[in-house]
Amino acid sequence: MSDKILRSIAFVTTVVGLLDSIYLSYIKLTHTEAFCAGIGECDIVNTSPYSEIAGIPMALLGASAYVALVILLIVEGRRGFWKNNSLLIFFGMTLIGLLYSAYLTYIEVAVINAICPFCVLSAVAMLVLFVVSILRLRRQLA
């Protein structure tokens, strides 16, 4: 798979993750009921103590991470620091995001006993981004 295709997959997946996180942030901040269409317990997850860190919604932190990932994808073709380091930074951010998503998924299943499909979508998006970052790094190092 070419780097152009992998980069496109990363960009689309990042935008999907960003839109998902923006929606979750909106329902958290406005105390609006989530539209889960009967396939999950979004409101239970989104109102749990695990949905915030120091009063900041996890979804808002996720949206910030997705914005940073979009910016990295945009600036990676520039010269100097960004050209040399953006793929490695992208890898590091997706690794951290994937590990934290795995932790939050564990909390959903084992502690809260409720699943939020939108949270699962974000975790899957981060998994895809992590895999794409590994494939792109391998291509760069080859």
LINZI-V747702 format. One record per residue. RES is the residue in three letters. NEAR is the number of other ideal C-beta (glycine too) atoms within 12 Angstrom. Layout:
BEGIN
res=RES near=NEAR
res=RES near=NEAR
END
This chain:
BEGIN
res=MET near=15
res=SER near=11
res=ASP near=22
res=LYS near=13
res=ILE near=15
res=LEU near=28
res=ARG near=30
res=SER near=17
res=ILE near=24
res=ALA near=40
res=PHE near=28
res=VAL near=22
res=THR near=33
res=THR near=38
res=VAL near=23
res=VAL near=25
res=GLY near=42
res=LEU near=32
res=LEU near=24
res=ASP near=33
res=SER near=38
res=ILE near=24
res=TYR near=32
res=LEU near=41
res=SER near=30
res=TYR near=22
res=ILE near=28
res=LYS near=33
res=LEU near=20
res=THR near=14
res=HIS near=13
res=THR near=16
res=GLU near=16
res=ALA near=31
res=PHE near=18
res=CYS near=24
res=ALA near=10
res=GLY near=9
res=ILE near=15
res=GLY near=24
res=GLU near=24
res=CYS near=34
res=ASP near=25
res=ILE near=23
res=VAL near=37
res=ASN near=40
res=THR near=23
res=SER near=24
res=PRO near=15
res=TYR near=26
res=SER near=34
res=GLU near=21
res=ILE near=17
res=ALA near=9
res=GLY near=12
res=ILE near=16
res=PRO near=30
res=MET near=37
res=ALA near=39
res=LEU near=27
res=LEU near=27
res=GLY near=40
res=ALA near=31
res=SER near=23
res=ALA near=34
res=TYR near=39
res=VAL near=23
res=ALA near=27
res=LEU near=42
res=VAL near=29
res=ILE near=21
res=LEU near=33
res=LEU near=35
res=ILE near=19
res=VAL near=21
res=GLU near=31
res=GLY near=16
res=ARG near=15
res=ARG near=11
res=GLY near=11
res=PHE near=13
res=TRP near=19
res=LYS near=16
res=ASN near=15
res=ASN near=20
res=SER near=31
res=LEU near=32
res=LEU near=22
res=ILE near=25
res=PHE near=40
res=PHE near=29
res=GLY near=23
res=MET near=33
res=THR near=38
res=LEU near=23
res=ILE near=23
res=GLY near=37
res=LEU near=29
res=LEU near=18
res=TYR near=25
res=SER near=35
res=ALA near=23
res=TYR near=21
res=LEU near=36
res=THR near=28
res=TYR near=18
res=ILE near=25
res=GLU near=31
res=VAL near=21
res=ALA near=14
res=VAL near=16
res=ILE near=25
res=ASN near=15
res=ALA near=28
res=ILE near=27
res=CYS near=39
res=PRO near=27
res=PHE near=39
res=CYS near=46
res=VAL near=28
res=LEU near=31
res=SER near=42
res=ALA near=36
res=VAL near=23
res=ALA near=36
res=MET near=40
res=LEU near=24
res=VAL near=28
res=LEU near=44
res=PHE near=32
res=VAL near=23
res=VAL near=33
res=SER near=38
res=ILE near=24
res=LEU near=26
res=ARG near=33
res=LEU near=26
res=ARG near=16
res=ARG near=18
res=GLN near=21
res=LEU near=11
res=ALA near=8
END
